[in-house]
Amino acid sequence: MAQPILEIENLCVDIKVPSGLLRAVQNINFSVAKGETLCIVGESGCGKSITALSLMNLLPRTATRSADKLMLDGRDLRGLGEREMSDLRGNRMAMIFQEPMTSLNPAYSIGNQLEEAMQRHRNVGTGEARDRAVFLLEKVGITGARGRLGQYPHQLSGGLRQRVMIAMSLMCEPALILADEPTTALDVTIQAQILHLLADLRDEFETSLILITHDLGIVARVADRVAVMYAGEFVETGTTEQVFNAPSHPYTQGLLRCIPIPGKTKRGEHLGAIPGIVPNLVGEMQGCHFASRCSHVHDACQSGHIALRASFEESHQYRCVLTPKVCAANSKRKVVA
């Protein structure tokens, strides 16, 4: 089996806040193969974006990152200083942020921002970098690409700015792209275009993709594997088919019940809902993090550490004390708001 592009073991991120230590990410384990798309899904505040920022080492000063293993394309990221990480960002790994207007510098033209990364990491001249920028702008569906290089971010629509960000992430042909909810600020039509674009570019450039989202509809269309995140932990992982067809964690089941099913959900019918909110992650938490919102909670959920366990297949894991058989029965129940 080929070496994964990214390997993560026991990734933790702690953030110092006035009320104590916030456990933003706790003991995360995953890997990403070449050309694979991993979707990390969950509610806002579950730790998805912090996970991505920790890989790029773009955490706030008050945050501390630790891991037993943090390898990108065979290179250990744990002991790298800021200069060495700067050599990797935009080169071997790149990130597409949620809001392109705040990610692009309003004081510099699109051309300057696209060319900068390639000139920094590839030691090429302005002409070669500009040709690469034009090529990629055309690849992402921007017409009149060469003329766009002199424009500034405020002169472009939200969809065009997001396409520029995607082109920027590909300037140095990175091994891994982290896309943090890249369609959040876009309308539905543009969202679909961006998703198709990301999938096509992943296949063409053989780039691995970690897509962070709270939209399970997006996940179903583009993911090879899914990691469901809740309160700083992965509560379920598996292939897209495994997670959607046999959801094993009560949280995953709740998320799926919130989605209308074309041809099955009747007009005016209530969708499912998950009561409560994500718990406060300051301090140590005991037992299942989802216990306060779970309709199947009992004494075994309240204390100790709930480990990931295999569902019906070893590659499909979930963090719950319920057996796979009970989980399968629960997944068929209809929960209405």
C-alpha positions in Angstrom: 0.0 0.0 0.0 1.3 3.5 -0.9 2.5 5.8 1.8 -0.3 8.2 2.8 0.3 11.9 2.0 -0.8 12.8 5.5 -0.7 10.8 8.7 -2.0 12.1 12.0 -1.9 10.3 15.4 -3.3 11.7 18.7 -3.5 15.3 17.5 -4.5 17.7 20.3 -5.0 21.4 20.4 -5.4 23.3 23.7 -6.2 27.0 23.9 -5.7 29.1 27.0 -8.8 31.2 27.8 -9.6 33.3 30.9 -11.8 30.5 32.3 -9.1 27.8 31.9 -7.8 25.5 29.2 -10.1 24.9 26.2 -9.7 21.4 24.8 -10.4 22.4 21.2 -9.1 19.1 19.5 -8.7 15.9 21.4 -6.8 12.8 20.2 -7.6 13.0 16.5 -6.3 10.2 14.3 -6.6 10.0 10.5 -4.7 9.7 7.3 -5.2 10.9 3.7 -4.1 9.0 0.6 -2.8 10.5 -2.6 -5.8 11.9 -4.6 -8.3 11.1 -1.8 -10.9 13.5 -0.5 -11.6 13.4 3.3 -14.6 15.4 4.5 -14.6 16.5 8.1 -18.2 17.3 9.1 -19.9 18.7 12.2 -21.7 21.6 13.7 -20.0 25.0 14.2 -17.8 25.0 17.2 -16.8 21.3 17.0 -13.1 21.9 16.2 -13.1 21.4 12.4 -11.3 24.7 11.4 -8.9 24.4 14.4 -7.9 21.0 13.1 -7.0 22.4 9.7 -5.2 25.4 11.1 -3.2 23.1 13.4 -1.9 21.2 10.4 -0.8 24.5 8.8 0.6 25.7 12.2 -1.5 28.9 12.0 -2.9 28.7 15.5 -3.3 31.7 17.8 -0.5 32.4 20.2 -2.5 31.1 23.1 -2.9 27.7 21.5 -0.7 24.6 22.0 -0.5 21.8 19.5 0.8 18.2 20.3 0.7 14.9 18.4 2.4 11.5 18.5 2.6 11.6 14.7 2.2 14.5 12.3 3.7 13.5 8.9 3.2 15.3 5.5 4.5 13.4 2.5 7.0 11.6 4.8 8.2 14.7 6.6 7.6 15.2 10.3 5.9 18.5 11.0 6.2 18.5 14.8 9.6 20.0 15.2 9.6 22.5 12.3 10.2 26.1 13.0 8.3 29.0 11.5 10.8 29.4 8.6 10.5 25.7 7.7 6.7 25.8 7.9 6.7 28.8 5.7 8.6 26.8 3.1 5.8 24.2 3.2 2.7 26.5 3.2 1.6 27.3 -0.3 4.2 24.8 -1.6 3.5 21.2 -0.3 0.3 22.1 1.5 -2.2 24.9 0.8 -5.4 26.2 2.4 -8.6 27.6 1.0 -10.3 29.7 3.7 -14.0 30.3 4.3 -14.2 33.9 3.2 -12.1 34.9 0.2 -12.6 38.6 0.7 -10.7 38.5 4.0 -8.1 36.0 2.7 -7.1 38.1 -0.4 -5.2 41.2 0.3 -7.3 44.2 -0.8 -4.1 46.3 -1.4 -2.6 44.0 -4.0 -3.8 42.9 -7.4 -4.9 39.4 -8.1 -1.8 38.9 -10.3 0.6 39.9 -7.6 -1.0 37.6 -5.0 -1.0 34.6 -7.4 2.5 35.1 -8.6 4.0 35.7 -5.1 3.7 32.1 -3.9 5.3 30.6 -7.0 8.2 33.1 -7.0 8.7 32.4 -3.3 8.8 28.6 -3.5 9.9 27.9 -7.1 12.5 30.6 -7.7 11.0 31.5 -11.1 10.8 34.8 -13.0 7.7 37.0 -13.1 6.9 35.9 -16.7 6.7 32.2 -15.8 4.7 32.9 -12.7 2.3 35.0 -14.6 1.8 32.4 -17.3 1.1 29.8 -14.5 -1.4 32.2 -13.0 -3.2 32.7 -16.3 -3.3 28.9 -16.9 -4.8 28.2 -13.5 -7.4 31.1 -13.7 -8.5 29.6 -16.9 -8.6 26.1 -15.3 -10.9 27.3 -12.6 -13.3 28.8 -15.2 -12.4 32.5 -15.1 -12.7 34.1 -18.6 -10.3 36.8 -19.7 -7.8 35.5 -17.3 -4.9 37.6 -18.3 -6.9 40.8 -18.0 -8.1 39.8 -14.5 -4.5 39.8 -13.2 -4.5 43.6 -12.8 -7.8 43.6 -10.9 -8.2 43.9 -7.2 -10.3 41.6 -4.9 -13.1 44.2 -4.5 -13.6 44.2 -8.3 -14.6 40.5 -8.3 -17.7 38.7 -7.2 -17.7 36.3 -4.3 -17.7 33.3 -6.7 -14.8 34.7 -8.7 -12.8 35.5 -5.5 -13.3 31.9 -4.4 -12.0 30.6 -7.8 -9.0 32.9 -7.4 -8.3 31.3 -4.0 -8.5 27.8 -5.6 -6.1 28.8 -8.3 -3.8 30.3 -5.7 -3.8 27.0 -3.8 -2.7 25.2 -7.0 0.1 27.5 -8.0 2.9 25.2 -6.7 1.1 21.9 -7.2 0.8 21.0 -3.5 0.4 17.5 -2.3 -2.5 18.5 0.1 -5.2 21.1 0.0 -7.2 22.1 3.0 -10.6 23.6 2.1 -12.3 25.2 5.1 -16.0 25.5 4.1 -15.1 27.1 0.7 -18.7 27.5 -0.4 -20.2 29.0 2.8 -20.6 32.6 1.4 -21.8 31.5 -2.0 -25.3 30.9 -3.5 -26.4 27.4 -4.3 -25.6 27.5 -8.0 -22.1 28.8 -7.4 -21.6 26.3 -4.6 -22.3 23.4 -7.0 -19.9 24.8 -9.6 -17.1 25.2 -7.0 -17.6 21.6 -5.7 -17.4 20.2 -9.2 -14.4 22.3 -9.9 -12.6 21.1 -6.7 -13.4 17.4 -7.6 -12.1 17.9 -11.2 -8.9 19.6 -10.2 -8.2 17.0 -7.5 -8.4 14.3 -10.2 -6.4 16.2 -12.8 -3.6 17.3 -10.4 -3.8 14.1 -8.2 -3.9 16.4 -5.2 -5.3 15.1 -1.8 -8.1 17.2 -0.4 -9.4 17.7 3.1 -12.8 19.4 2.9 -14.3 20.9 6.0 -18.0 21.5 6.0 -21.3 21.3 8.0 -23.3 20.4 4.9 -23.8 16.7 4.5 -25.2 17.2 1.0 -21.8 18.4 0.0 -20.2 15.4 1.7 -22.3 12.9 -0.2 -21.3 14.4 -3.5 -17.5 14.7 -3.2 -16.1 12.6 -0.3 -14.2 9.3 -0.5 -14.1 9.1 3.3 -15.9 11.0 6.1 -14.9 12.0 9.6 -17.8 13.2 11.8 -16.5 15.6 14.5 -18.2 16.6 17.7 -16.9 18.6 20.6 -13.2 18.2 19.6 -13.4 14.5 18.8 -14.0 12.3 15.8 -17.2 10.4 16.8 -17.5 8.4 13.5 -15.2 7.6 10.6 -15.6 5.5 7.5 -16.2 5.6 3.7 -19.0 7.8 2.5 -21.1 4.8 1.8 -20.6 3.3 5.3 -21.4 6.5 7.1 -24.5 7.4 5.1 -25.9 3.9 4.7 -25.2 2.6 8.2 -24.6 5.6 10.6 -23.5 4.2 13.9 -23.1 7.2 16.3 -26.3 8.9 17.6 -24.9 12.3 16.5 -24.3 11.1 12.9 -27.8 9.7 12.9 -29.2 13.0 14.2 -27.4 15.0 11.5 -28.7 12.7 8.7 -32.3 13.1 10.0 -32.0 16.8 9.5 -31.6 16.4 5.8 -34.7 16.2 3.5 -34.5 13.2 1.2 -35.6 13.9 -2.4 -38.6 11.8 -3.3 -39.2 10.6 0.3 -39.6 13.7 2.4 -43.1 15.1 1.9 -43.9 18.8 1.6 -44.5 20.3 5.1 -43.1 17.2 6.9 -41.0 18.0 9.9 -37.3 17.3 9.7 -35.2 15.9 12.5 -33.5 18.1 15.0 -30.7 17.6 17.6 -31.7 19.2 20.9 -29.2 21.3 22.9 -25.9 22.8 22.0 -22.2 21.7 21.7 -20.9 21.5 25.3 -18.3 23.9 26.8 -14.9 22.4 26.1 -13.0 24.2 28.9 -11.5 21.7 31.3 -11.5 17.9 31.3 -14.6 16.1 30.1 -15.6 12.7 31.3 -17.5 10.0 29.3 -19.3 10.7 26.1 -19.2 14.3 24.9 -22.6 13.8 23.2 -24.3 12.4 26.4 -26.2 15.6 27.3 -28.0 15.6 23.9 -28.4 11.9 23.3 -31.8 10.2 23.6 -30.0 6.8 24.3 -27.8 7.9 27.2 -27.3 5.6 30.2 -24.9 5.2 33.1 -22.0 3.7 31.0 -21.9 7.0 29.0 -21.3 9.2 31.9 -17.7 8.4 33.0 -14.4 7.1 31.7 -13.1 7.3 28.2 -15.3 6.2 25.3 -13.0 4.8 22.6 -13.6 4.3 18.9 -14.8 0.9 18.1 -15.5 -1.0 14.8 -19.0 -1.1 13.4 -19.9 -4.0 11.0 -16.6 -3.3 9.1 -13.1 -2.6 10.6 -12.8 0.5 8.4 -16.0 2.0 9.9 -15.5 3.2 13.4 -17.7 5.1 15.9 -17.3 6.4 19.5 -20.2 4.9 21.5 -21.0 2.2 24.0 -23.9 1.0 22.0 -23.3 -2.2 19.9 -23.4 -2.1 16.1 -26.7 -4.0 16.1 -28.4 -1.5 18.4 -26.9 1.4 16.5 -28.3 -0.1 13.2 -31.8 -0.3 14.8 -31.6 3.2 16.1 -30.6 4.6 12.7 -34.0 3.6 11.3 -36.0 5.6 13.9 -37.6 8.8 12.8 -36.9 11.7 15.1 -39.1 14.8 14.5 -38.5 18.3 15.7 
